[in-house]
Amino acid sequence: MRRITQEGLDLIKRFEGFSETVYICPAGYPTIGYGHVVKPSENFSCGVSKVEAEDLLREDVQVAERAVLRLISVPLRDGQFGALVSFTFNLGSGALQRSTLRRKVNREDHEEVPAEFMRWVWAGGRKLKGLIRRREAEAALYQS
């Protein structure tokens, strides 16, 4: 299976942020490391190191990698793949599946794709600066 590059993984890490202890994310889930949702069977009472957190992230990102491989039918450069995996990790495979972004990628309208990333900067009816920065970074990675 194709895997995200370290550059793509570093983009996700930068925007997810790191927490060595469990916290409740905005969606209400116990979370640790770089956005890892804690499963009931997991115990992180001692926290996690950055190395352990990156290992968890590599496991978690496989879901997004598989979704991109399933939903995108054209060849992708590493930067394009990494940008789409980051987007899907952040928003879920359903967002990629129903998006104009996916349609433009699959039509190989690559010059139009960066603008499509920028349509996904809203949460709770507001444009969020953090999402704007993340989508700009994903668009730049896509174009690399």
BELBELGI-V775619 format. One record per residue. RES is the residue in three letters. D_FIRST is the distance of its C-alpha to the first C-alpha in Angstrom with 1 decimal. Layout:
# BELBELGI-V775619
RES_D_FIRST ; RES_D_FIRST
This chain:
# BELBELGI-V775619
MET_0.0 ; ARG_3.8 ; ARG_6.4 ; ILE_10.0 ; THR_12.6 ; GLN_15.5 ; GLU_17.7 ; GLY_15.9 ; LEU_15.9 ; ASP_19.5 ; LEU_20.4 ; ILE_19.3 ; LYS_21.2 ; ARG_24.2 ; PHE_24.6 ; GLU_23.9 ; GLY_26.3 ; PHE_26.6 ; SER_28.8 ; GLU_29.4 ; THR_31.2 ; VAL_30.5 ; TYR_31.8 ; ILE_31.9 ; CYS_29.8 ; PRO_31.5 ; ALA_29.9 ; GLY_31.7 ; TYR_28.9 ; PRO_29.2 ; THR_26.7 ; ILE_26.1 ; GLY_24.3 ; TYR_22.3 ; GLY_22.5 ; HIS_21.4 ; VAL_23.3 ; VAL_25.0 ; LYS_24.7 ; PRO_28.1 ; SER_27.1 ; GLU_26.4 ; ASN_29.2 ; PHE_29.2 ; SER_33.0 ; CYS_32.7 ; GLY_30.3 ; VAL_27.2 ; SER_26.9 ; LYS_24.8 ; VAL_22.6 ; GLU_22.2 ; ALA_21.6 ; GLU_18.8 ; ASP_17.1 ; LEU_17.7 ; LEU_16.4 ; ARG_13.1 ; GLU_12.9 ; ASP_14.4 ; VAL_12.4 ; GLN_9.2 ; VAL_11.4 ; ALA_12.0 ; GLU_8.5 ; ARG_8.0 ; ALA_11.5 ; VAL_11.2 ; LEU_8.7 ; ARG_11.2 ; LEU_14.3 ; ILE_14.0 ; SER_14.7 ; VAL_15.5 ; PRO_13.9 ; LEU_13.8 ; ARG_14.8 ; ASP_13.4 ; GLY_16.4 ; GLN_16.0 ; PHE_12.5 ; GLY_13.7 ; ALA_16.9 ; LEU_15.5 ; VAL_13.3 ; SER_16.6 ; PHE_18.6 ; THR_16.6 ; PHE_16.7 ; ASN_20.4 ; LEU_21.4 ; GLY_19.0 ; SER_17.1 ; GLY_20.6 ; ALA_21.8 ; LEU_19.1 ; GLN_19.6 ; ARG_23.3 ; SER_23.6 ; THR_25.2 ; LEU_22.7 ; ARG_19.9 ; ARG_22.5 ; LYS_23.4 ; VAL_19.9 ; ASN_19.4 ; ARG_22.9 ; GLU_22.0 ; ASP_24.9 ; HIS_23.3 ; GLU_26.7 ; GLU_27.3 ; VAL_24.1 ; PRO_25.5 ; ALA_28.5 ; GLU_26.3 ; PHE_24.7 ; MET_28.3 ; ARG_29.2 ; TRP_27.2 ; VAL_29.6 ; TRP_31.7 ; ALA_32.0 ; GLY_35.1 ; GLY_36.7 ; ARG_36.7 ; LYS_34.9 ; LEU_33.4 ; LYS_33.5 ; GLY_30.5 ; LEU_28.4 ; ILE_30.1 ; ARG_29.0 ; ARG_25.4 ; ARG_25.2 ; GLU_27.0 ; ALA_24.5 ; GLU_21.5 ; ALA_23.5 ; ALA_24.2 ; LEU_20.6 ; TYR_19.8 ; GLN_22.6 ; SER_21.8
